[in-house]
Amino acid sequence: VVEEIRKHTDREIVYRPKHSWQYAKPLPGTTYSRPPRTLKEDLRNARVAVTHGSNSCVEAILSGIPVITLGPAIAAPICSSDLADISALKYPGDETRHQWLCAVAYSQYTTEEMAVGLAWKELKRWLQ
């Protein structure tokens, strides 16, 4: 993936593997990012986020950063899936992001989970 990205840009590539991946190691040609550095810090100066299917794509989109997904990411409907698009990024507008977030929220709980109050319990945590 790094080699393919290099075909389209000479910008810094920050490699941030999932913090739970114990076998992660630095990749040549990248800046390696691990905790305690946060994803928010890495996104601060990012031009694009490239991910297979991580929740990091949601964080990037919420931060206004376009995303290229290389796998079955939840954000795929509003992202590119081609690394060549690094040179012509798709910036989903506010309306597009809002509609996508509504669709994501709509599919978070089953009818049964809603009936027993699980969704409301979770939402109340964020309201306090």
Legacy VTK file of the C-alpha trace (Angstrom):
# vtk DataFile Version 3.0
C-alpha trace
ASCII
DATASET POLYDATA
POINTS 128 float
0.000 0.000 0.000
2.842 2.381 0.857
4.451 1.736 -2.547
1.149 2.450 -4.307
0.588 5.653 -2.317
4.112 6.774 -3.254
3.141 6.571 -6.935
0.638 9.372 -6.308
2.193 11.631 -3.670
5.452 12.587 -2.033
3.748 13.724 1.200
4.576 12.206 4.570
2.831 8.887 5.187
1.928 8.223 8.806
1.454 4.541 9.556
-0.803 3.976 12.554
-1.654 0.301 13.086
-4.405 -0.666 15.512
-3.003 -0.293 18.996
-4.260 -3.786 19.838
-2.112 -5.356 17.101
0.827 -6.706 19.071
2.857 -7.648 15.993
2.840 -4.170 14.456
6.199 -2.764 13.448
7.387 0.335 11.584
7.198 0.303 7.797
10.004 1.739 5.672
9.124 5.100 4.159
6.554 5.975 6.825
6.334 7.800 10.118
5.299 5.262 12.747
2.571 6.360 15.134
1.628 4.492 18.309
0.072 5.414 21.661
0.425 7.576 23.601
0.122 9.620 20.397
-3.586 9.846 19.600
-5.465 9.410 16.366
-6.732 12.959 16.817
-3.125 14.186 16.781
-2.378 12.202 13.631
-5.471 13.563 11.897
-4.672 17.171 12.802
-2.384 17.642 9.779
-3.685 14.837 7.592
-4.722 15.431 4.017
-6.328 11.992 3.636
-6.821 8.848 5.712
-6.284 5.437 4.125
-7.746 2.460 5.955
-8.972 -1.052 5.346
-12.076 -0.882 7.485
-11.234 0.725 10.791
-13.302 3.105 12.883
-10.556 5.606 12.136
-12.406 6.352 8.907
-15.329 7.667 10.967
-13.002 9.868 13.015
-11.398 11.215 9.853
-14.721 12.018 8.193
-15.992 13.728 11.347
-12.792 15.793 11.261
-13.450 16.809 7.651
-10.704 14.618 6.206
-11.448 12.542 3.103
-10.931 8.804 3.327
-9.839 6.055 0.979
-11.118 2.690 2.167
-9.451 -0.484 0.951
-11.920 -2.873 2.562
-15.468 -3.109 3.889
-15.451 0.104 5.932
-18.606 1.603 7.355
-17.729 4.854 5.583
-17.376 3.256 2.140
-20.527 4.936 0.753
-18.940 8.385 1.027
-15.297 7.486 0.405
-13.058 6.569 -2.450
-11.707 3.048 -2.752
-8.854 3.811 -5.165
-5.424 4.976 -4.013
-5.018 6.860 -7.292
-7.680 9.257 -5.981
-5.110 10.746 -3.593
-4.464 13.325 -6.290
-8.198 14.136 -6.646
-9.734 13.613 -3.224
-13.478 13.417 -2.563
-14.546 15.788 0.203
-18.044 14.794 1.286
-20.021 17.924 2.116
-21.914 18.544 5.330
-25.225 17.294 3.889
-23.625 14.092 2.617
-21.913 13.470 5.963
-25.141 14.199 7.847
-27.138 11.744 5.722
-24.439 9.097 6.110
-24.296 9.579 9.883
-28.091 9.252 10.057
-27.844 5.947 8.172
-25.072 4.742 10.485
-27.056 5.706 13.592
-30.176 4.072 12.202
-28.408 0.734 11.948
-26.695 0.657 15.349
-29.378 -1.188 17.320
-31.795 -3.982 16.577
-35.501 -3.632 17.287
-35.077 -5.924 20.286
-32.228 -3.809 21.707
-34.362 -0.712 21.299
-37.324 -2.405 23.015
-35.307 -3.275 26.129
-33.837 0.229 26.364
-30.237 -0.543 25.403
-29.987 2.346 22.923
-31.454 4.852 25.384
-29.117 3.622 28.140
-26.131 4.220 25.866
-27.348 7.642 24.764
-27.946 8.781 28.338
-24.281 8.157 29.124
-23.364 10.831 26.591
-25.966 13.301 27.831
-24.656 13.420 31.389
LINES 1 129
128 0 1 2 3 4 5 6 7 8 9 10 11 12 13 14 15 16 17 18 19 20 21 22 23 24 25 26 27 28 29 30 31 32 33 34 35 36 37 38 39 40 41 42 43 44 45 46 47 48 49 50 51 52 53 54 55 56 57 58 59 60 61 62 63 64 65 66 67 68 69 70 71 72 73 74 75 76 77 78 79 80 81 82 83 84 85 86 87 88 89 90 91 92 93 94 95 96 97 98 99 100 101 102 103 104 105 106 107 108 109 110 111 112 113 114 115 116 117 118 119 120 121 122 123 124 125 126 127
